[in-house]
């Protein structure tokens, strides 16, 4: 097989997404790492990513050290074709063919990539139900002539106006056209990808509990005490916490038994006839618990990135 490199375009603003697309969770890693893993598994090398918007964030989030980067300094005012040319100029002398794709097509199947990679032609393009998609593969010789193209229509028009025939390869993979430009498209893609058996984005899920001799304080207990503080009534607090009055009363008794001091106090009199309020110690308990949970979640995010952000099914496993 001819040595094939890749140009991945990731210079866009992601303005309609309202989030940075390469860093979005996908599969068992992120969009960017997922795409890179796929290309590395089939032997694509070198891989050049054309960066622009949030280039440092993108680089910091990629866990392969041999990726090449080229920055499109005019990313906010230029087109994808301009970024493609920058990437081509960086690697065309290092390979015989160049695979080109935007970074926001993470769901393309390994079998699709392998299929187009096996086709020995000057220009290869995926097609789904007769409609052109990504990625495409072009010869390095043709790639280096693209900078001379002066017409409209970008890369697609340059290919179609060339004397080199395009081999359109029909694939049974809708993902070759399934890019993500909006939150709705992203959510649709991950649900669709999950339904076809390709997994769902991973994320850490934590439940923080406090234990004395027994476990006595968790998220529900925290909500109950906060609601007592707000409503000054155990009955109303139980309703707001979606638990029965008897369960709420039992939770308070268990908290106080394990701690050895009161976290609520009842009072009588006034227009309402009485109520329940939080003690100073109860205030401190919910304040410390909330701060503790925040710190634990932040630490967990960093630990998650360390062990999982690169993904589980990496090219290094091969």
C-alpha positions in Angstrom: 0.0 0.0 0.0 1.3 3.5 -0.9 2.4 5.6 2.1 -0.6 7.7 3.0 -0.6 10.8 5.3 -3.5 12.8 6.5 -4.6 16.4 6.7 -7.3 17.0 9.3 -8.9 20.4 9.3 -9.7 21.8 12.7 -9.3 25.5 12.4 -12.9 26.6 12.5 -14.6 28.8 15.1 -17.3 26.2 16.1 -19.6 29.2 16.4 -22.9 27.4 15.9 -21.9 24.6 18.2 -21.2 27.1 21.1 -18.6 24.6 22.2 -15.2 23.6 21.0 -15.9 20.6 18.7 -12.6 18.8 18.8 -12.8 18.6 22.6 -16.4 17.2 22.7 -16.8 13.7 24.2 -17.1 11.0 21.6 -16.8 7.3 21.8 -14.3 6.5 24.6 -12.4 9.8 24.3 -12.9 13.1 22.5 -13.8 13.9 18.9 -10.2 14.8 18.1 -8.6 11.8 19.8 -11.2 9.5 18.3 -10.4 10.6 14.8 -6.7 10.3 15.3 -7.0 6.8 16.8 -8.9 5.6 13.8 -6.3 7.0 11.3 -3.4 5.6 13.3 -4.9 2.1 13.5 -4.9 1.8 9.8 -1.3 3.1 9.4 -1.9 6.7 8.3 1.3 8.7 8.8 2.2 11.5 9.1 -0.9 13.2 10.4 -1.1 17.0 10.2 -3.8 18.9 12.0 -4.5 22.4 10.7 -5.4 24.5 13.8 -6.8 28.0 14.3 -9.4 28.8 16.9 -8.3 27.6 20.4 -5.2 25.9 18.9 -3.5 25.5 22.3 -6.6 23.8 23.8 -6.7 21.4 20.9 -3.0 20.6 21.1 -3.1 20.1 24.9 -6.0 17.7 24.5 -4.4 15.4 22.0 -2.4 12.6 23.6 -0.1 11.6 20.7 3.2 13.3 20.6 4.0 12.7 16.9 1.1 14.8 15.4 2.1 17.7 13.2 0.4 21.0 13.6 0.1 23.9 11.1 -1.8 27.1 12.2 -4.1 28.9 9.9 -3.6 32.4 11.3 -6.5 33.7 9.2 -8.9 31.0 10.4 -11.7 33.5 11.0 -11.7 34.9 7.5 -10.7 32.0 5.3 -12.3 28.8 4.0 -11.7 25.1 4.6 -9.8 24.9 1.3 -7.2 27.4 2.6 -6.6 25.2 5.6 -6.3 22.2 3.4 -3.6 23.9 1.3 -1.6 24.7 4.5 -1.7 21.1 5.6 -0.8 19.7 2.2 2.2 22.0 2.0 3.4 20.6 5.3 3.3 16.9 4.4 3.1 16.3 0.6 6.8 15.5 0.4 6.6 12.9 3.1 4.0 10.6 1.5 2.6 9.4 -1.7 -1.1 10.0 -1.0 -3.0 12.4 1.4 -6.2 11.7 3.1 -8.2 14.8 3.8 -11.1 15.3 6.2 -12.6 17.8 8.6 -12.2 16.8 12.3 -16.0 16.9 13.0 -16.7 13.5 11.3 -15.8 11.2 14.2 -18.3 8.4 13.5 -16.8 7.1 10.3 -16.4 3.3 10.5 -12.9 1.7 10.5 -14.2 -0.5 7.6 -15.0 2.6 5.6 -11.5 4.0 6.1 -9.9 0.6 5.2 -12.1 0.4 2.1 -11.1 3.7 0.5 -7.5 3.2 1.6 -7.3 0.0 -0.4 -8.3 1.7 -3.6 -5.3 2.6 -5.8 -6.4 5.7 -7.7 -5.3 9.3 -8.2 -8.4 10.6 -6.4 -10.7 8.6 -4.2 -13.9 9.9 -2.6 -16.5 8.3 -0.4 -20.1 8.3 -1.4 -23.2 7.4 0.5 -26.4 6.8 -1.5 -24.8 8.6 -4.4 -23.9 11.7 -2.4 -20.2 12.6 -2.0 -18.7 12.5 1.5 -15.5 12.5 3.5 -12.7 11.5 3.7 -11.1 11.9 0.3 -7.7 10.6 -0.8 -5.6 12.3 -3.4 -2.1 11.7 -4.7 0.7 13.9 -3.3 1.6 14.9 -6.9 -1.9 16.3 -7.4 -2.1 17.8 -3.9 0.9 20.0 -4.5 -0.8 21.5 -7.6 -3.9 22.6 -5.7 -2.3 25.9 -4.7 -2.5 26.9 -8.3 -6.3 26.4 -8.5 -8.1 29.8 -8.8 -11.7 28.8 -9.3 -14.7 28.8 -7.0 -16.0 25.9 -5.0 -12.9 24.9 -3.0 -11.4 21.4 -2.9 -14.4 19.7 -4.4 -14.4 21.9 -7.5 -10.7 21.6 -7.9 -11.0 17.9 -7.9 -13.9 17.8 -10.3 -12.1 20.3 -12.7 -9.0 18.2 -12.8 -8.1 15.8 -15.6 -7.6 13.0 -13.1 -10.8 10.8 -12.8 -12.4 10.6 -9.3 -13.1 7.1 -8.0 -16.3 7.5 -6.0 -16.5 4.6 -3.6 -20.0 3.8 -2.4 -20.0 2.8 1.3 -22.7 1.7 3.7 -21.8 4.3 6.2 -23.9 7.4 6.6 -21.2 8.9 8.9 -19.2 10.0 5.9 -21.8 12.9 5.7 -22.7 13.2 9.4 -20.7 16.2 10.5 -21.6 18.2 13.7 -22.2 21.9 13.5 -24.8 22.4 16.2 -25.6 21.0 19.6 -28.6 19.3 18.1 -26.5 17.6 15.4 -24.0 16.5 18.0 -26.7 15.0 20.3 -28.3 13.3 17.3 -25.0 11.8 16.2 -24.0 10.3 19.5 -27.5 8.8 19.9 -27.4 7.4 16.3 -23.9 6.1 16.8 -25.0 4.4 20.1 -28.0 2.8 18.4 -25.8 1.2 15.8 -23.6 -0.4 18.4 -20.6 2.0 18.4 -20.8 3.0 22.0 -21.6 6.2 23.9 -19.3 9.0 25.2 -17.8 8.2 28.6 -17.9 10.6 31.6 -17.2 10.2 35.3 -20.2 9.9 37.6 -19.6 10.3 41.3 -21.6 10.0 44.4 -20.1 11.5 47.5 -21.2 10.1 50.9 -20.1 10.8 54.5 -19.6 8.0 56.9 -19.2 7.9 60.7 -19.8 4.4 62.0 -22.4 4.1 59.2 -23.0 6.1 56.0 -25.3 8.9 57.1 -25.0 11.8 54.6 -25.4 11.9 50.8 -26.9 14.1 48.1 -30.5 13.5 49.3 -29.6 14.4 52.9 -27.9 17.5 51.6 -31.0 18.5 49.6 -33.2 17.9 52.7 -31.2 20.1 54.9 -31.0 22.9 52.3 -34.8 22.7 51.9 -35.3 22.9 55.6 -33.1 26.0 55.6 -35.2 27.5 52.8 -38.7 26.5 53.9 -38.3 26.5 57.7 -40.5 23.4 57.8 -39.6 19.7 57.8 -42.9 18.9 56.1 -42.3 21.3 53.2 -38.7 20.3 53.0 -39.6 16.6 52.6 -42.1 17.6 49.8 -39.4 19.6 48.0 -36.9 16.8 48.3 -39.5 14.3 47.0 -39.4 12.0 50.0 -42.0 11.2 52.7 -42.2 12.9 56.0 -41.4 9.7 57.8 -38.3 9.1 55.7 -37.1 12.7 56.2 -37.6 12.5 60.0 -35.7 9.2 60.0 -32.8 10.7 58.0 -32.5 13.6 60.4 -32.4 11.3 63.4 -29.7 9.1 61.7 -27.6 12.2 60.9 -27.7 13.4 64.4 -27.1 10.0 65.9 -23.9 9.5 63.8 -22.6 13.0 64.5 -23.6 13.2 68.1 -25.2 16.6 67.9 -28.3 18.3 66.5 -28.4 19.7 62.9 -32.0 21.0 63.1 -34.1 22.5 65.8 -37.8 22.8 66.2 -39.6 25.8 67.4 -43.2 26.7 68.3 -45.3 29.8 68.1 -45.7 32.5 65.6 -48.3 32.8 62.8 -47.3 29.4 61.4 -47.5 27.7 64.7 -43.9 26.5 64.6 -41.4 25.0 62.3 -37.9 23.5 61.9 -34.7 25.4 61.2 -31.0 24.5 60.7 -28.6 24.8 63.6 -25.2 26.5 63.3 -23.6 23.0 63.1 -26.1 22.0 60.4 -25.2 25.1 58.4 -21.6 24.2 58.6 -22.3 20.6 57.6 -24.1 21.5 54.4 -21.5 24.2 53.6 -18.5 21.9 54.0 -20.3 19.0 52.1 -21.0 21.3 49.1 -17.4 22.6 49.0 -16.1 19.0 49.4 -18.2 17.7 46.6 -17.0 20.6 44.3 -13.3 19.8 45.1 -13.9 16.0 44.6 -15.5 16.6 41.2 -12.7 18.9 40.0 -10.1 16.3 41.1 -12.1 13.5 39.5 -12.2 15.5 36.2 -8.4 15.7 36.2 -8.0 12.1 37.1 -10.5 11.1 34.4 -8.5 13.0 31.8 -5.3 11.3 32.9 -6.7 7.8 32.6 -9.5 8.0 30.0 -9.3 11.1 27.8 -7.0 9.4 25.3 -9.5 6.5 25.0 -9.3 2.8 25.6 -9.3 1.5 22.0 -6.1 3.4 21.0 -3.8 2.7 18.1 -1.1 1.8 20.7 -3.1 -1.4 21.6 -2.3 -2.8 18.2 
